[in-house]
Amino acid sequence: MHRHLDSEAIEALVETLSQISVIKVKQICVDRDVHHRGEKTILAYIQIYGHAHLLACKFVATCDPPHLERAVRDLQQMEKERGVVLMPVLIAGTTSEAAQTLCRENNIGFLDLEGNARLYLEEVFIVKRSLHHRRVPPAAETLPTSETAHFAHVA
């Protein structure tokens, strides 16, 4: 994961968690000990009503099925390897309906950089649905020259 994607994913996570007053973010770090195909895990240590929780987050750049399924498997495996209860979260640039369904079916929270989220944190349940989608602006049209503008005006 590139450094700017790390920071965007962390920023989206902090923004989502900070919207709920009972959630206190204690520490967020990128786990550099776990490298799977060059991917890293974002670990968020939080408190809800004084109870400690650990979120393990994977960022996927694209929501195509192979990437999603691998991220889901990695998150599920991480809980087994660490031997602690953690809350898996998938972070993506955008989450399709299929990606959201996959996360729900596997008990994995998700959030995206567009503002959508679904996180079940035992005492707190966060659901956000953004109506705004980050889109690339359409290609600019060429401006008509005075001669073509004249013909367009006549037509």
TIRO-2110 file (N, C-alpha, C; in Angstrom, 1 decimal):
// TIRO-2110
0.9, -1.2, 0.0, N, 1, A
0.0, 0.0, 0.0, CA, 1, A
0.9, 1.2, 0.0, C, 1, A
0.6, 2.2, -0.8, N, 2, A
1.4, 3.4, -0.9, CA, 2, A
1.1, 4.3, 0.3, C, 2, A
2.1, 5.1, 0.6, N, 3, A
1.9, 6.0, 1.8, CA, 3, A
0.7, 6.9, 1.8, C, 3, A
0.4, 7.4, 0.6, N, 4, A
-0.8, 8.3, 0.5, CA, 4, A
-2.1, 7.5, 0.7, C, 4, A
-2.1, 6.3, 0.2, N, 5, A
-3.3, 5.4, 0.4, CA, 5, A
-3.4, 5.0, 1.9, C, 5, A
-2.3, 4.8, 2.5, N, 6, A
-2.3, 4.5, 4.0, CA, 6, A
-3.0, 5.7, 4.7, C, 6, A
-2.5, 6.9, 4.4, N, 7, A
-3.1, 8.1, 5.1, CA, 7, A
-4.5, 8.3, 4.7, C, 7, A
-4.9, 8.1, 3.5, N, 8, A
-6.4, 8.3, 3.1, CA, 8, A
-7.2, 7.3, 3.8, C, 8, A
-6.8, 6.0, 3.9, N, 9, A
-7.6, 5.0, 4.6, CA, 9, A
-7.7, 5.3, 6.1, C, 9, A
-6.6, 5.7, 6.7, N, 10, A
-6.6, 6.0, 8.1, CA, 10, A
-7.5, 7.2, 8.3, C, 10, A
-7.4, 8.2, 7.5, N, 11, A
-8.2, 9.4, 7.6, CA, 11, A
-9.7, 9.1, 7.5, C, 11, A
-10.1, 8.2, 6.6, N, 12, A
-11.5, 7.8, 6.5, CA, 12, A
-11.9, 7.0, 7.7, C, 12, A
-11.1, 6.2, 8.2, N, 13, A
-11.4, 5.4, 9.4, CA, 13, A
-11.6, 6.3, 10.6, C, 13, A
-10.7, 7.2, 10.8, N, 14, A
-10.8, 8.2, 12.0, CA, 14, A
-12.0, 9.0, 11.8, C, 14, A
-12.3, 9.5, 10.6, N, 15, A
-13.4, 10.4, 10.4, CA, 15, A
-14.7, 9.6, 10.8, C, 15, A
-14.8, 8.4, 10.3, N, 16, A
-16.0, 7.6, 10.6, CA, 16, A
-16.2, 7.3, 12.1, C, 16, A
-15.1, 6.9, 12.7, N, 17, A
-15.1, 6.6, 14.2, CA, 17, A
-15.4, 7.8, 15.0, C, 17, A
-14.9, 8.9, 14.6, N, 18, A
-15.0, 10.2, 15.4, CA, 18, A
-16.4, 10.7, 15.4, C, 18, A
-17.2, 10.3, 14.5, N, 19, A
-18.6, 10.7, 14.4, CA, 19, A
-19.5, 10.2, 15.5, C, 19, A
-19.0, 9.2, 16.2, N, 20, A
-19.7, 8.6, 17.4, CA, 20, A
-19.0, 9.0, 18.7, C, 20, A
-19.6, 9.8, 19.5, N, 21, A
-18.9, 10.3, 20.7, CA, 21, A
-18.4, 9.3, 21.7, C, 21, A
-19.0, 8.1, 21.7, N, 22, A
-18.6, 7.1, 22.7, CA, 22, A
-17.4, 6.3, 22.3, C, 22, A
-17.0, 6.5, 21.0, N, 23, A
-15.8, 5.9, 20.5, CA, 23, A
-14.6, 6.8, 20.7, C, 23, A
-13.6, 6.2, 21.4, N, 24, A
-12.3, 7.0, 21.6, CA, 24, A
-11.2, 6.2, 20.9, C, 24, A
-10.6, 6.9, 19.9, N, 25, A
-9.5, 6.3, 19.2, CA, 25, A
-8.2, 6.4, 20.0, C, 25, A
-7.6, 5.3, 20.4, N, 26, A
-6.4, 5.4, 21.2, CA, 26, A
-5.2, 5.4, 20.4, C, 26, A
-5.1, 4.5, 19.4, N, 27, A
-3.9, 4.4, 18.5, CA, 27, A
-4.3, 3.8, 17.2, C, 27, A
-3.7, 4.3, 16.1, N, 28, A
-3.8, 3.7, 14.8, CA, 28, A
-2.4, 3.6, 14.2, C, 28, A
-2.1, 2.4, 13.8, N, 29, A
-0.8, 2.2, 13.2, CA, 29, A
-0.9, 1.2, 12.0, C, 29, A
0.1, 1.3, 11.2, N, 30, A
0.2, 0.3, 10.1, CA, 30, A
1.1, -0.8, 10.5, C, 30, A
0.5, -2.0, 10.5, N, 31, A
1.3, -3.2, 10.9, CA, 31, A
2.3, -3.6, 9.8, C, 31, A
3.5, -3.4, 10.2, N, 32, A
4.6, -3.7, 9.2, CA, 32, A
5.2, -5.1, 9.3, C, 32, A
4.7, -5.8, 10.4, N, 33, A
5.2, -7.2, 10.6, CA, 33, A
4.4, -8.1, 9.7, C, 33, A
3.2, -7.8, 9.2, N, 34, A
2.4, -8.7, 8.4, CA, 34, A
2.4, -8.2, 7.0, C, 34, A
3.2, -8.8, 6.2, N, 35, A
3.3, -8.5, 4.8, CA, 35, A
2.8, -9.7, 4.0, C, 35, A
1.7, -9.5, 3.4, N, 36, A
1.1, -10.5, 2.5, CA, 36, A
0.9, -9.9, 1.1, C, 36, A
1.8, -10.4, 0.2, N, 37, A
1.7, -9.8, -1.2, CA, 37, A
1.9, -8.3, -1.2, C, 37, A
2.8, -7.8, -0.3, N, 38, A
3.1, -6.4, -0.2, CA, 38, A
2.0, -5.6, 0.5, C, 38, A
0.9, -6.2, 0.9, N, 39, A
-0.1, -5.5, 1.6, CA, 39, A
0.2, -5.3, 3.1, C, 39, A
-0.4, -4.3, 3.7, N, 40, A
-0.2, -4.0, 5.1, CA, 40, A
-1.6, -4.0, 5.7, C, 40, A
-1.6, -4.1, 7.0, N, 41, A
-2.8, -4.0, 7.8, CA, 41, A
-2.8, -2.8, 8.7, C, 41, A
-3.9, -2.1, 8.7, N, 42, A
-4.1, -0.9, 9.6, CA, 42, A
-4.7, -1.4, 10.9, C, 42, A
-4.1, -1.2, 12.0, N, 43, A
-4.6, -1.6, 13.3, CA, 43, A
-5.1, -0.4, 14.0, C, 43, A
-6.3, -0.5, 14.5, N, 44, A
-6.9, 0.7, 15.2, CA, 44, A
-7.3, 0.2, 16.6, C, 44, A
-6.7, 0.7, 17.6, N, 45, A
-7.0, 0.4, 19.0, CA, 45, A
-8.0, 1.5, 19.5, C, 45, A
-9.2, 1.1, 19.8, N, 46, A
-10.2, 2.0, 20.2, CA, 46, A
-10.9, 1.6, 21.6, C, 46, A
-11.6, 2.5, 22.2, N, 47, A
-12.4, 2.2, 23.4, CA, 47, A
-13.8, 2.6, 23.1, C, 47, A
-14.7, 1.8, 23.5, N, 48, A
-16.2, 2.1, 23.5, CA, 48, A
-16.7, 1.9, 24.9, C, 48, A
-17.2, 2.9, 25.5, N, 49, A
-17.7, 2.8, 26.9, CA, 49, A
-16.7, 2.2, 27.8, C, 49, A
-15.4, 2.5, 27.5, N, 50, A
-14.3, 2.0, 28.4, CA, 50, A
-13.8, 0.6, 28.0, C, 50, A
-14.5, -0.1, 27.1, N, 51, A
-14.1, -1.4, 26.7, CA, 51, A
-13.1, -1.3, 25.5, C, 51, A
-12.0, -2.0, 25.6, N, 52, A
-11.0, -2.0, 24.5, CA, 52, A
-11.4, -2.9, 23.3, C, 52, A
-11.1, -2.4, 22.1, N, 53, A
-11.4, -3.2, 20.9, CA, 53, A
-10.2, -3.0, 19.9, C, 53, A
-10.0, -4.0, 19.1, N, 54, A
-9.0, -3.9, 18.1, CA, 54, A
-9.6, -4.1, 16.7, C, 54, A
-9.4, -3.1, 15.8, N, 55, A
-9.9, -3.2, 14.5, CA, 55, A
-8.7, -3.5, 13.6, C, 55, A
-8.9, -4.5, 12.8, N, 56, A
-7.9, -4.9, 11.8, CA, 56, A
-8.4, -4.6, 10.4, C, 56, A
-7.8, -3.6, 9.7, N, 57, A
-8.3, -3.1, 8.5, CA, 57, A
-7.4, -3.4, 7.3, C, 57, A
-8.0, -3.8, 6.2, N, 58, A
-7.3, -4.1, 5.0, CA, 58, A
-7.8, -3.1, 4.0, C, 58, A
-6.9, -2.5, 3.2, N, 59, A
-7.3, -1.5, 2.1, CA, 59, A
-7.1, -2.3, 0.8, C, 59, A
-8.2, -2.2, 0.0, N, 60, A
-8.1, -2.8, -1.3, CA, 60, A
-8.4, -1.6, -2.3, C, 60, A
-7.5, -1.5, -3.3, N, 61, A
-7.6, -0.4, -4.3, CA, 61, A
-8.8, -0.7, -5.2, C, 61, A
-9.1, -1.9, -5.6, N, 62, A
-10.2, -2.2, -6.5, CA, 62, A
-11.1, -3.2, -5.8, C, 62, A
-12.3, -3.2, -6.2, N, 63, A
-13.3, -4.1, -5.6, CA, 63, A
-13.6, -5.2, -6.5, C, 63, A
-12.7, -5.7, -7.3, N, 64, A
-12.9, -6.9, -8.1, CA, 64, A
-12.9, -8.1, -7.3, C, 64, A
-13.7, -9.1, -7.6, N, 65, A
-13.8, -10.3, -6.8, CA, 65, A
-12.5, -10.9, -6.3, C, 65, A
-11.5, -11.1, -7.1, N, 66, A
-10.3, -11.8, -6.6, CA, 66, A
-9.6, -11.0, -5.4, C, 66, A
-9.5, -9.7, -5.6, N, 67, A
-8.9, -8.8, -4.5, CA, 67, A
-9.8, -8.9, -3.2, C, 67, A
-11.1, -8.8, -3.4, N, 68, A
-12.0, -8.8, -2.3, CA, 68, A
-11.9, -10.1, -1.5, C, 68, A
-12.0, -11.2, -2.2, N, 69, A
-12.0, -12.5, -1.6, CA, 69, A
-10.7, -12.8, -0.9, C, 69, A
-9.5, -12.3, -1.5, N, 70, A
-8.2, -12.5, -0.8, CA, 70, A
-8.2, -11.6, 0.5, C, 70, A
-8.7, -10.4, 0.4, N, 71, A
-8.7, -9.5, 1.6, CA, 71, A
-9.6, -10.1, 2.7, C, 71, A
-10.7, -10.7, 2.3, N, 72, A
-11.6, -11.3, 3.3, CA, 72, A
-10.9, -12.5, 4.0, C, 72, A
-10.3, -13.3, 3.2, N, 73, A
-9.5, -14.5, 3.7, CA, 73, A
-8.4, -14.0, 4.6, C, 73, A
-7.7, -13.0, 4.2, N, 74, A
-6.6, -12.4, 5.1, CA, 74, A
-7.1, -11.9, 6.4, C, 74, A
-8.2, -11.2, 6.4, N, 75, A
-8.8, -10.7, 7.6, CA, 75, A
-9.2, -11.9, 8.5, C, 75, A
-9.9, -12.9, 8.0, N, 76, A
-10.3, -14.0, 8.8, CA, 76, A
-9.1, -14.8, 9.3, C, 76, A
-8.0, -14.9, 8.5, N, 77, A
-6.8, -15.6, 9.0, CA, 77, A
-6.1, -14.8, 10.1, C, 77, A
-6.2, -13.5, 10.0, N, 78, A
-5.5, -12.7, 11.0, CA, 78, A
-6.0, -12.9, 12.4, C, 78, A
-7.3, -13.1, 12.5, N, 79, A
-7.9, -13.3, 13.8, CA, 79, A
-7.4, -14.7, 14.4, C, 79, A
-7.3, -15.7, 13.5, N, 80, A
-6.9, -17.0, 14.0, CA, 80, A
-5.4, -16.9, 14.4, C, 80, A
-4.6, -16.2, 13.6, N, 81, A
-3.1, -16.1, 13.9, CA, 81, A
-2.8, -15.3, 15.2, C, 81, A
-3.6, -14.3, 15.4, N, 82, A
-3.3, -13.4, 16.6, CA, 82, A
-3.9, -14.0, 17.9, C, 82, A
-4.9, -14.8, 17.8, N, 83, A
-5.5, -15.4, 18.9, CA, 83, A
-6.3, -14.4, 19.8, C, 83, A
-6.6, -13.3, 19.3, N, 84, A
-7.4, -12.3, 20.0, CA, 84, A
-8.6, -12.0, 19.2, C, 84, A
-9.6, -11.5, 19.9, N, 85, A
-10.8, -11.1, 19.2, CA, 85, A
-10.5, -9.7, 18.5, C, 85, A
-10.7, -9.7, 17.2, N, 86, A
-10.5, -8.4, 16.6, CA, 86, A
-11.7, -8.2, 15.6, C, 86, A
-11.9, -7.0, 15.2, N, 87, A
-13.0, -6.7, 14.4, CA, 87, A
-12.5, -6.4, 13.0, C, 87, A
-12.7, -7.2, 12.0, N, 88, A
-12.1, -7.0, 10.7, CA, 88, A
-12.9, -6.0, 9.9, C, 88, A
-12.2, -5.1, 9.2, N, 89, A
-12.8, -4.1, 8.4, CA, 89, A
-12.1, -4.0, 7.1, C, 89, A
-12.9, -3.9, 6.0, N, 90, A
-12.3, -3.7, 4.7, CA, 90, A
-12.5, -2.3, 4.3, C, 90, A
-11.4, -1.6, 3.9, N, 91, A
-11.5, -0.3, 3.4, CA, 91, A
-11.2, -0.2, 1.9, C, 91, A
-12.0, 0.5, 1.2, N, 92, A
-11.8, 0.5, -0.3, CA, 92, A
-12.0, 1.9, -0.8, C, 92, A
-11.6, 2.2, -2.0, N, 93, A
-11.8, 3.5, -2.6, CA, 93, A
-13.3, 3.7, -2.8, C, 93, A
-14.0, 2.6, -3.2, N, 94, A
-15.4, 2.6, -3.4, CA, 94, A
-15.9, 1.2, -3.2, C, 94, A
-17.0, 1.0, -2.6, N, 95, A
-17.5, -0.4, -2.4, CA, 95, A
-18.8, -0.6, -3.2, C, 95, A
-18.7, -1.6, -4.0, N, 96, A
-19.9, -2.0, -4.8, CA, 96, A
-20.9, -2.7, -4.0, C, 96, A
-22.1, -2.9, -4.5, N, 97, A
-23.1, -3.7, -3.8, CA, 97, A
-22.6, -5.1, -3.5, C, 97, A
-21.9, -5.7, -4.5, N, 98, A
-21.4, -7.0, -4.3, CA, 98, A
-20.4, -7.1, -3.2, C, 98, A
-19.5, -6.1, -3.1, N, 99, A
-18.5, -6.0, -2.1, CA, 99, A
-19.2, -5.9, -0.7, C, 99, A
-20.2, -5.1, -0.6, N, 100, A
-20.9, -4.9, 0.6, CA, 100, A
-21.6, -6.2, 1.1, C, 100, A
-22.2, -6.9, 0.1, N, 101, A
-22.8, -8.1, 0.4, CA, 101, A
-21.8, -9.2, 0.9, C, 101, A
-20.6, -9.2, 0.2, N, 102, A
-19.6, -10.2, 0.6, CA, 102, A
-19.1, -9.9, 2.1, C, 102, A
-19.0, -8.6, 2.4, N, 103, A
-18.6, -8.2, 3.8, CA, 103, A
-19.6, -8.6, 4.8, C, 103, A
-20.9, -8.3, 4.5, N, 104, A
-22.0, -8.7, 5.4, CA, 104, A
-22.0, -10.2, 5.7, C, 104, A
-21.9, -11.0, 4.6, N, 105, A
-22.0, -12.4, 4.7, CA, 105, A
-20.8, -13.0, 5.5, C, 105, A
-19.7, -12.3, 5.5, N, 106, A
-18.5, -12.8, 6.3, CA, 106, A
-18.3, -12.1, 7.6, C, 106, A
-19.3, -11.3, 8.0, N, 107, A
-19.2, -10.6, 9.3, CA, 107, A
-18.0, -9.6, 9.3, C, 107, A
-17.8, -8.9, 8.2, N, 108, A
-16.7, -8.0, 8.1, CA, 108, A
-17.3, -6.6, 7.9, C, 108, A
-16.7, -5.6, 8.6, N, 109, A
-17.2, -4.3, 8.4, CA, 109, A
-16.5, -3.7, 7.2, C, 109, A
-17.1, -2.6, 6.7, N, 110, A
-16.5, -2.0, 5.5, CA, 110, A
-16.7, -0.5, 5.6, C, 110, A
-15.8, 0.2, 5.0, N, 111, A
-15.9, 1.6, 4.8, CA, 111, A
-15.2, 2.0, 3.5, C, 111, A
-15.6, 3.1, 2.8, N, 112, A
-14.9, 3.5, 1.6, CA, 112, A
-14.6, 5.0, 1.7, C, 112, A
-13.8, 5.4, 0.7, N, 113, A
-13.4, 6.8, 0.7, CA, 113, A
-14.5, 7.7, 0.2, C, 113, A
-15.6, 7.2, -0.2, N, 114, A
-16.7, 8.0, -0.6, CA, 114, A
-17.7, 8.3, 0.5, C, 114, A
-17.5, 7.7, 1.7, N, 115, A
-18.3, 8.0, 2.8, CA, 115, A
-19.3, 6.9, 3.2, C, 115, A
-19.3, 5.8, 2.6, N, 116, A
-20.1, 4.7, 2.9, CA, 116, A
-19.4, 3.8, 4.0, C, 116, A
-20.2, 3.3, 4.9, N, 117, A
-19.6, 2.5, 6.0, CA, 117, A
-20.7, 1.6, 6.6, C, 117, A
-20.2, 0.5, 7.1, N, 118, A
-21.1, -0.4, 7.9, CA, 118, A
-20.1, -1.1, 8.9, C, 118, A
-20.1, -0.7, 10.2, N, 119, A
-19.2, -1.3, 11.2, CA, 119, A
-20.1, -1.7, 12.4, C, 119, A
-19.9, -3.0, 12.7, N, 120, A
-20.6, -3.5, 13.9, CA, 120, A
-19.5, -3.6, 15.0, C, 120, A
-19.5, -2.8, 16.0, N, 121, A
-18.5, -2.7, 17.0, CA, 121, A
-19.1, -3.1, 18.4, C, 121, A
-19.8, -4.2, 18.4, N, 122, A
-20.5, -4.7, 19.6, CA, 122, A
-21.5, -3.7, 20.2, C, 122, A
-21.0, -2.7, 20.9, N, 123, A
-21.9, -1.8, 21.6, CA, 123, A
-22.4, -0.7, 20.6, C, 123, A
-21.8, -0.6, 19.5, N, 124, A
-22.1, 0.5, 18.5, CA, 124, A
-22.2, -0.1, 17.1, C, 124, A
-23.2, 0.3, 16.4, N, 125, A
-23.4, -0.1, 15.0, CA, 125, A
-23.4, 1.2, 14.2, C, 125, A
-22.5, 1.3, 13.2, N, 126, A
-22.4, 2.4, 12.4, CA, 126, A
-22.8, 2.1, 10.9, C, 126, A
-23.7, 2.8, 10.4, N, 127, A
-24.1, 2.7, 9.0, CA, 127, A
-24.1, 4.0, 8.4, C, 127, A
-23.4, 4.2, 7.3, N, 128, A
-23.4, 5.5, 6.6, CA, 128, A
-23.5, 5.2, 5.1, C, 128, A
-24.4, 6.0, 4.5, N, 129, A
-24.5, 5.8, 3.1, CA, 129, A
-24.4, 7.2, 2.4, C, 129, A
-23.4, 7.3, 1.6, N, 130, A
-23.1, 8.6, 0.9, CA, 130, A
-23.9, 8.7, -0.4, C, 130, A
-24.4, 9.9, -0.6, N, 131, A
-25.1, 10.1, -1.9, CA, 131, A
-24.1, 10.7, -2.9, C, 131, A
-22.9, 11.0, -2.4, N, 132, A
-21.9, 11.6, -3.3, CA, 132, A
-21.0, 10.6, -3.7, C, 132, A
-20.7, 10.6, -5.0, N, 133, A
-19.7, 9.7, -5.5, CA, 133, A
-18.6, 10.5, -6.2, C, 133, A
-17.3, 10.1, -5.8, N, 134, A
-16.2, 10.8, -6.4, CA, 134, A
-16.1, 10.3, -7.8, C, 134, A
-16.2, 11.2, -8.7, N, 135, A
-16.2, 10.8, -10.2, CA, 135, A
-15.1, 11.7, -10.8, C, 135, A
-14.5, 11.1, -11.8, N, 136, A
-13.6, 11.8, -12.6, CA, 136, A
-14.4, 12.8, -13.5, C, 136, A
-14.1, 14.1, -13.6, N, 137, A
-14.9, 15.0, -14.4, CA, 137, A
-14.8, 14.6, -15.9, C, 137, A
-15.9, 14.8, -16.6, N, 138, A
-15.8, 14.4, -18.0, CA, 138, A
-14.8, 15.2, -18.8, C, 138, A
-14.3, 14.6, -19.9, N, 139, A
-13.3, 15.3, -20.7, CA, 139, A
-13.9, 16.6, -21.2, C, 139, A
-13.0, 17.6, -21.2, N, 140, A
-13.5, 18.9, -21.7, CA, 140, A
-13.7, 18.9, -23.2, C, 140, A
-14.8, 19.6, -23.5, N, 141, A
-15.1, 19.7, -25.0, CA, 141, A
-14.3, 20.8, -25.5, C, 141, A
-14.0, 20.7, -26.8, N, 142, A
-13.3, 21.8, -27.4, CA, 142, A
-14.2, 23.0, -27.6, C, 142, A
-13.6, 24.2, -27.4, N, 143, A
-14.4, 25.4, -27.5, CA, 143, A
-14.5, 25.7, -29.0, C, 143, A
-15.7, 26.1, -29.4, N, 144, A
-15.9, 26.5, -30.8, CA, 144, A
-15.1, 27.7, -31.2, C, 144, A
-14.5, 27.7, -32.4, N, 145, A
-13.9, 28.9, -32.9, CA, 145, A
-15.0, 29.8, -33.4, C, 145, A
-14.6, 31.0, -33.6, N, 146, A
-15.6, 32.0, -34.0, CA, 146, A
-16.4, 31.6, -35.3, C, 146, A
-15.7, 30.9, -36.2, N, 147, A
-16.3, 30.4, -37.5, CA, 147, A
-17.3, 29.3, -37.2, C, 147, A
-16.9, 28.3, -36.3, N, 148, A
-17.8, 27.2, -36.0, CA, 148, A
-18.9, 27.7, -35.1, C, 148, A
-18.7, 28.7, -34.3, N, 149, A
-19.7, 29.2, -33.5, CA, 149, A
-20.8, 29.9, -34.3, C, 149, A
-20.3, 30.6, -35.4, N, 150, A
-21.2, 31.3, -36.3, CA, 150, A
-22.2, 30.2, -36.9, C, 150, A
-21.6, 29.1, -37.4, N, 151, A
-22.4, 28.1, -38.1, CA, 151, A
-23.3, 27.4, -37.1, C, 151, A
-22.9, 27.2, -35.8, N, 152, A
-23.7, 26.6, -34.8, CA, 152, A
-24.9, 27.5, -34.5, C, 152, A
-24.6, 28.8, -34.5, N, 153, A
-25.7, 29.8, -34.2, CA, 153, A
-26.7, 29.9, -35.3, C, 153, A
-26.2, 29.7, -36.6, N, 154, A
-27.1, 29.8, -37.7, CA, 154, A
-28.0, 28.5, -37.8, C, 154, A
-27.4, 27.4, -37.4, N, 155, A
-28.2, 26.1, -37.5, CA, 155, A
-29.1, 26.1, -36.4, C, 155, A
END
